[in-house]
Amino acid sequence: MIPLNALGRHVAPMRDDLARIAAEVIGSGFYVLGPGVADFERAFAAWCGLAEVVGVANGTDALELALKAVEVGPGDRVVVAPNAAMYGSSAVLACGAEPLFADVDAEGLMTLETLRAAVVGGGAPKAVIVTHLYGQLAAIDAIATWCAAQGIAVVEDCAQAHGALRGSRRAGAFGDIAAFSFYPTKNLGALGDGGAVGTRRPELAARVRQLRQYGWSAKYTNALPGGRNSRLDELQARFLLAMLPMLDGWNARRRAIARRYIAGIRHPDIRLPASAGDDYVAHLFVVRTPHREALSAHLKASGVQTDVHYPIPDHRQPCFGGRYDDVVLPRAEREAREVLTLPCFPELEEAEVDAVIEACNAFPGV
Ligand SMILES: Cc1ncc(COP(=O)(O)O)c(C=O)c1O
């Protein structure tokens, strides 16, 4: 079976280095928020072109603390796209705020138009979460410009988009504040959970530093409401620091695979992503088909693993108990029915890429 992901292959060449780092950390006596965390925060901020990065426990916490840093609180409304597995919506709910759903375009991204349509009629939202889904940079420049004029804070969800580039700016450097996940399958992934908040605005970073540790302004002084325990540990930070120099190469390899798929897959029932430029770091390679069950069964029979990112739009999730039944977002709902993810990770071999292309092209249809 050609797997969707193969973390064993990814980590194998780094095994000895990672084992040495683990031994160093174990011997160091620092395990949480130690010098390795500070080193990684500085290195990742420089790589992203951000003033500061603050390590936290995971990407969902990063979104929540980013929202709290821009002062989202109970009763506020936050715009989210509903096709990103509830990550943004969960963070909004954790702030006591309410998600306001915006539809997406044919590539699964919020646009300025869908954002504006979502805010028509209600009171102004406090913030918007722009998810750079599948590793594709959304129309963040236009959204950030419009939101700045409206006084709406922009939180970029970069969990799938480390390094996606437009002009000279990387994901996270467009909005007010950005969230990253280092879940193991991410383009930069730890060997456990990890996340970070990044920003060009040092005053927001200072708030996140307090929020990630109980809201403390000084030890045992809980100054900021909404504080949490959400710290990045030393082991993961040191692993991430060691992997960071390889991230550009991994992203380039992912993008090369995506380009091979786009050049090679030719089938009337399979729609491919529009392009694979520098603004796409190919975290996931997602095709659309009206015959998803049949295509995924055919690929499985041909030895190709697939997955669906994501099958249930947020506004249809059972946790809401029908609260958004009257909300209709045609494109996001269609995405949930039609998206199918093909294997795309840096260690995928050329012969495997060929086999995936051949299997797609041999889909008999329904
Ligand atoms: C787009 C997006 N946002 C947020 C998250 C949440 O990250 P984590 O799993 O580290 O909480 C993820 C990944 O899981 C994600 O893909």
The ligand as a Tripos MOL2 file, in Angstrom:
@<TRIPOS>MOLECULE
LIG
   16    16     1     0     0
SMALL
NO_CHARGES

@<TRIPOS>ATOM
      1 C1         -5.6670   23.9410    9.7960 C.3       1 LIG1
      2 C2         -5.3870   23.4290   11.1720 C.ar      1 LIG1
      3 N1         -5.5830   24.2440   12.2250 N.ar      1 LIG1
      4 C3         -5.3400   23.8410   13.4810 C.ar      1 LIG1
      5 C4         -4.8820   22.5760   13.7440 C.ar      1 LIG1
      6 C5         -4.7360   22.1700   15.1610 C.3       1 LIG1
      7 O1         -3.4530   21.7660   15.4800 O.3       1 LIG1
      8 P1         -3.2040   20.7250   16.6700 P.3       1 LIG1
      9 O2         -3.6000   19.3690   16.1670 O.co2     1 LIG1
     10 O3         -1.7390   20.8390   16.9270 O.co2     1 LIG1
     11 O4         -4.0220   21.1610   17.8230 O.co2     1 LIG1
     12 C6         -4.6290   21.7000   12.6770 C.ar      1 LIG1
     13 C7         -4.1000   20.3430   12.8470 C.2       1 LIG1
     14 O5         -4.3510   19.4580   13.4550 O.2       1 LIG1
     15 C8         -4.9090   22.1280   11.3650 C.ar      1 LIG1
     16 O6         -4.7150   21.3170   10.3250 O.3       1 LIG1
@<TRIPOS>BOND
     1     1     2 1
     2     2     3 ar
     3     2    15 ar
     4     3     4 ar
     5     4     5 ar
     6     5     6 1
     7     5    12 ar
     8     6     7 1
     9     7     8 1
    10     8     9 2
    11     8    10 1
    12     8    11 1
    13    12    13 1
    14    12    15 ar
    15    13    14 2
    16    15    16 1
@<TRIPOS>SUBSTRUCTURE
     1 LIG1         1 GROUP 0 **** ****
